[in-house]
């Protein structure tokens, strides 16, 4: 049995001559016009991903992929494959290192037949649009990228700071991370096992 132990995390974006990991992950991809379609990630590396989908975007189209197990990624269509296409990932060095660690985990799990030991799995709800209420009482539209028992990751134009308490319906959460175009927050009271699914609405 051999384990995947390293990835090239310092190479520039675009197609990379780096190891790939075969996966089978549900995802949702958004096309340049805003249309969203279900897809599956079947192979991934720190510089590119292969997606199976019923749609065929054009070369160089900008694609946004929402992957509950890995997060949100953006990239350009690089080439066609049978039943889908490959995108080159546009991610910086920190995110590339995080993806490398995630892919190493997937490779080792497959090689050793390990159970899924991550603390909280993430899902992408079918109803992704919601209102987030800020500390000053104002409400802003937000798009949920993914949600777990413990927290939520969303895109929004709302301006928040680390430590701010926000509300999504009856759920309150504390902002723990801010990124370009959104933030991630941890619920004050986590969901219980079995309480979240793709049908979740805030």
C-alpha positions as CSV (number, residue, x, y, z in Angstrom):
1,X,0.0,0.0,0.0
2,X,1.4,3.4,-0.9
3,X,0.3,6.8,0.5
4,X,0.1,10.1,-1.2
5,X,2.6,12.3,0.7
6,X,3.2,15.5,-1.2
7,X,1.8,18.0,-3.7
8,X,3.4,20.9,-5.4
9,X,1.8,23.8,-3.5
10,X,4.1,26.6,-4.8
11,X,3.5,26.2,-8.5
12,X,1.6,29.0,-10.3
13,X,-2.1,28.7,-11.1
14,X,-3.2,26.8,-14.2
15,X,-2.6,23.2,-15.3
16,X,0.1,21.7,-13.2
17,X,2.3,18.6,-13.6
18,X,1.3,17.5,-10.1
19,X,-0.3,14.4,-8.7
20,X,-4.0,14.0,-9.0
21,X,-6.5,12.2,-6.7
22,X,-9.5,10.3,-8.0
23,X,-12.6,11.4,-6.1
24,X,-16.3,11.1,-6.4
25,X,-17.8,14.3,-4.9
26,X,-21.2,15.9,-5.5
27,X,-20.9,19.6,-6.5
28,X,-22.7,22.5,-8.2
29,X,-21.1,24.6,-10.9
30,X,-22.1,28.1,-11.9
31,X,-21.6,29.3,-15.5
32,X,-20.7,32.8,-16.6
33,X,-24.3,33.7,-17.2
34,X,-25.3,32.7,-13.7
35,X,-27.0,29.4,-14.5
36,X,-26.2,26.6,-12.0
37,X,-26.0,22.9,-12.8
38,X,-25.3,19.8,-10.7
39,X,-22.0,18.1,-11.4
40,X,-19.5,15.6,-9.9
41,X,-15.8,16.1,-9.3
42,X,-14.0,13.0,-10.4
43,X,-10.4,14.0,-10.3
44,X,-8.5,16.9,-8.5
45,X,-5.1,18.3,-8.1
46,X,-3.8,21.6,-6.6
47,X,-4.0,23.2,-10.0
48,X,-7.0,21.7,-11.8
49,X,-10.2,19.7,-11.4
50,X,-12.1,17.4,-13.7
51,X,-15.9,17.8,-13.6
52,X,-18.6,15.5,-15.0
53,X,-21.7,17.4,-16.1
54,X,-24.6,17.4,-18.6
55,X,-23.6,20.8,-19.8
56,X,-20.5,21.7,-21.9
57,X,-19.2,25.3,-21.3
58,X,-16.9,27.0,-23.8
59,X,-13.1,27.1,-23.6
60,X,-11.9,29.7,-21.1
61,X,-15.4,30.2,-19.5
62,X,-15.2,31.2,-15.9
63,X,-16.7,28.5,-13.7
64,X,-17.5,28.6,-10.0
65,X,-17.7,25.2,-8.3
66,X,-19.3,24.7,-5.0
67,X,-18.1,21.4,-3.4
68,X,-19.4,20.6,0.0
69,X,-16.4,18.4,0.9
70,X,-13.8,20.9,-0.3
71,X,-15.3,24.4,-0.5
72,X,-15.8,27.0,-3.2
73,X,-13.4,27.2,-6.2
74,X,-13.1,29.4,-9.3
75,X,-11.3,28.5,-12.5
76,X,-11.4,28.7,-16.3
77,X,-12.4,25.9,-18.6
78,X,-9.2,24.4,-19.9
79,X,-10.3,21.4,-22.0
80,X,-13.1,18.9,-22.6
81,X,-13.1,15.4,-21.4
82,X,-15.6,12.6,-22.0
83,X,-18.8,13.6,-20.2
84,X,-17.4,16.8,-18.8
85,X,-14.6,19.3,-18.7
86,X,-11.5,20.4,-16.8
87,X,-11.0,23.7,-15.1
88,X,-7.7,25.3,-14.1
89,X,-8.0,26.6,-10.5
90,X,-7.4,30.2,-9.6
91,X,-6.2,30.0,-6.0
92,X,-3.4,31.6,-4.0
93,X,-0.7,29.8,-2.1
94,X,-2.5,29.4,1.3
95,X,-5.6,28.0,-0.4
96,X,-3.4,25.7,-2.5
97,X,-1.7,24.3,0.6
98,X,-5.1,23.7,2.2
99,X,-6.3,21.9,-0.9
100,X,-3.2,19.8,-1.0
101,X,-3.8,18.7,2.6
102,X,-7.4,17.8,1.7
103,X,-6.4,15.8,-1.3
104,X,-3.7,14.0,0.6
105,X,-6.4,13.1,3.2
106,X,-8.6,11.7,0.4
107,X,-5.7,9.8,-1.2
108,X,-4.7,8.2,2.1
109,X,-8.3,7.4,3.0
110,X,-8.7,5.6,-0.3
111,X,-5.3,3.8,0.1
112,X,-6.0,2.7,3.6
113,X,-9.7,2.3,3.4
114,X,-10.1,4.7,6.3
115,X,-13.5,6.0,7.5
116,X,-14.4,9.6,7.2
117,X,-13.1,11.1,10.4
118,X,-13.6,14.8,9.7
119,X,-15.6,16.5,12.5
120,X,-18.4,18.0,10.4
121,X,-19.4,17.3,6.9
122,X,-20.7,20.2,4.8
123,X,-23.7,20.4,2.6
124,X,-24.9,22.9,-0.1
125,X,-28.6,23.7,0.5
126,X,-30.8,23.8,-2.6
127,X,-32.1,27.2,-1.3
128,X,-28.8,29.1,-1.1
129,X,-30.2,32.6,-0.9
130,X,-31.1,34.0,2.5
131,X,-31.1,37.1,4.6
132,X,-28.3,37.7,7.1
133,X,-29.0,40.1,9.9
134,X,-26.0,42.2,11.1
135,X,-25.2,43.5,14.6
136,X,-26.7,46.9,13.8
137,X,-30.1,45.3,12.9
138,X,-29.8,45.7,9.1
139,X,-30.4,42.7,6.9
140,X,-28.4,41.9,3.7
141,X,-28.9,39.2,1.1
142,X,-26.4,36.4,1.3
143,X,-25.6,33.3,-0.7
144,X,-24.8,30.2,1.3
145,X,-21.8,28.3,-0.1
146,X,-22.0,25.5,2.4
147,X,-23.3,24.7,5.9
148,X,-22.3,22.1,8.5
149,X,-23.5,21.3,12.0
150,X,-21.1,23.8,13.4
151,X,-21.1,26.7,11.0
152,X,-21.8,28.4,7.7
153,X,-19.8,29.8,4.8
154,X,-21.5,32.5,2.7
155,X,-21.0,35.1,0.0
156,X,-22.4,38.6,0.8
157,X,-21.8,42.3,0.3
158,X,-22.4,42.8,4.0
159,X,-19.4,44.3,5.9
160,X,-18.6,42.4,9.1
161,X,-15.7,42.1,11.4
162,X,-14.2,39.1,13.2
163,X,-16.2,38.4,16.3
164,X,-19.5,40.0,15.0
165,X,-22.6,38.1,15.9
166,X,-25.0,37.7,12.9
167,X,-28.4,36.0,12.5
168,X,-29.8,33.7,9.9
169,X,-33.4,33.2,10.8
170,X,-33.5,32.0,14.4
171,X,-29.8,30.8,14.2
172,X,-27.1,33.1,15.5
173,X,-23.4,32.7,14.6
174,X,-20.1,34.5,15.3
175,X,-17.9,35.6,12.4
176,X,-14.7,33.7,12.5
177,X,-13.1,34.2,9.1
178,X,-13.5,36.9,6.4
179,X,-12.6,36.4,2.8
180,X,-13.1,38.4,-0.4
181,X,-16.8,38.5,-1.0
182,X,-18.0,36.9,2.2
183,X,-17.3,35.3,5.5
184,X,-17.6,32.1,7.6
185,X,-19.3,32.0,11.0
186,X,-19.7,29.4,13.8
187,X,-23.2,28.8,15.2
188,X,-23.7,29.7,18.8
189,X,-25.8,26.5,19.1
190,X,-24.7,23.9,16.6
191,X,-27.3,21.8,14.7
192,X,-27.8,18.3,15.9
193,X,-26.9,15.2,13.8
194,X,-29.6,14.7,11.2
195,X,-31.0,18.3,11.4
196,X,-29.3,19.5,8.2
197,X,-29.8,18.4,4.6
198,X,-30.0,20.0,1.2
199,X,-33.6,21.0,2.0
200,X,-32.4,23.3,4.9
201,X,-33.8,26.8,4.9
202,X,-32.9,29.6,7.3
